[in-house]
Amino acid sequence: MSPFSPGGLETLQAFITSLAIGLLIGLERERSPAAKAGLRTFTLVALFGTLCAMLAATTGSGWLLAAGLIAVAMLIVAAYFGSPAAEGDPGTTTEIALLLCYGLGALVWYGYATLAIMLAIATTMLLYFKPELRGLSQRLERRDLLSILQFGVLSFVILPILPNQGYGPDSALNPHHIWLMVVLLSGISLSGYIALRLVGQRYGAPLLGIMGGLVSSTATTLIYARHGKTDDSLARLAVPVILLANLVVIVRLGVIGAAVAPAILPELLPVLGGGLVLGLLPTAYGLRKLRVEENPPMPTVKNPAEILSSLMLGLVYAAVLFFAAWLSDYAGSRGLYAVAVVSGLTDVDPITLSSLRLYNLARLQPEQAVTAITLALVANLAFKFCLVAFIGGPALARRCFPGMLAIALGALAASML
């Protein structure tokens, strides 16, 4: 049923909204020489959709709405055969947009005006940014599309079939929740992976450090430490990139916290903010001294949505969650902190998710979860600094030390306060 009563001011408001939707989409189509429908046609179709929806609601017959859709479709077919597109290109985009415009007009009458407006804006953006979207698809390679398909398998094939039931200490191990966290981490990393593949070397090393850190800060640290050992110019480039990659870890933790346990953000964000702000100072200094390189080295990272990698991530997360829950019962917060330090050496995400999960289960106080995350972050920074010293050499380690120390001190000082 519709929230509008025919003849009232609400009815006029519905038709005005449909008019605006048709004008918005039609204005974009009017700019396209190949489009067979423009400003007037789209506006009339949107109004026609609202009119058919009103008549269908008034008479109680849904067939009127279906008949209107069929009439619009027949007019589109008649226009297509009457004036075929040049070079045999069917040009179905405008035709589909017309059908969608009719549906949006109907949505307005049934009380979904906000949704209809949002869809109209999204439709207009898709139509307007056709060259950019085409260029984007052409720059994606086969392995990039495979990454997206694998993420779809993780999200829409594996996740729905896992049991949503707790096992282990205090039912902390929930297969559905564990895999949901895998999907969350894979989605964040995949966005950075695709962005890194699209950006390439065109926008300089700093942006590569940010994108590489979004996918894998460890891999980015390794590749730039290796290149920074070869000569002084690459070392100057490697320092801010390594620091940026590790600053992105802090941003990742903030996103994970907001998605998994938003109630803890008042305690978590000051700690992350302290590390981020203090770490930005030496990073900005390194960027000022950085010379523009024509071909900065690309971080070599794996597809984060691979099934095997996701399974390993899920197993690691489950193991860390199990030991964190068990040791927090057996040894209190000291046991949790020990797990945080050990697991954080190689990856800060599992202990972060585990701490947030135990916090949601009321097993941890906010300060305990934040302390565990902070210790994992500091341990992770210490591990990466050792990698820089071992792979990049003492000279590069001395350059990276102030920045990494600033991040760690900023997070520790904020957690103590």
KAWO-V873817 format. One record per run of one state. SS is the DSSP state (H for helix, E for strand, C for the rest). FROM is the first residue (numbers start at 1). LEN is the number of residues. If there is no record, write none. Layout:
ss=SS from=FROM len=LEN
ss=SS from=FROM len=LEN
This chain:
ss=C from=1 len=8
ss=H from=9 len=22
ss=C from=31 len=8
ss=H from=39 len=21
ss=C from=60 len=3
ss=H from=63 len=20
ss=C from=83 len=3
ss=H from=86 len=3
ss=C from=89 len=3
ss=H from=92 len=18
ss=C from=110 len=3
ss=H from=113 len=16
ss=C from=129 len=1
ss=H from=130 len=10
ss=C from=140 len=2
ss=H from=142 len=20
ss=C from=162 len=4
ss=E from=166 len=2
ss=C from=168 len=1
ss=H from=169 len=3
ss=C from=172 len=1
ss=E from=173 len=2
ss=H from=175 len=25
ss=C from=200 len=5
ss=H from=205 len=24
ss=C from=229 len=3
ss=H from=232 len=29
ss=C from=261 len=1
ss=H from=262 len=27
ss=C from=289 len=18
ss=H from=307 len=24
ss=C from=331 len=2
ss=H from=333 len=12
ss=C from=345 len=4
ss=H from=349 len=12
ss=C from=361 len=5
ss=H from=366 len=27
ss=C from=393 len=1
ss=H from=394 len=23
ss=C from=417 len=1
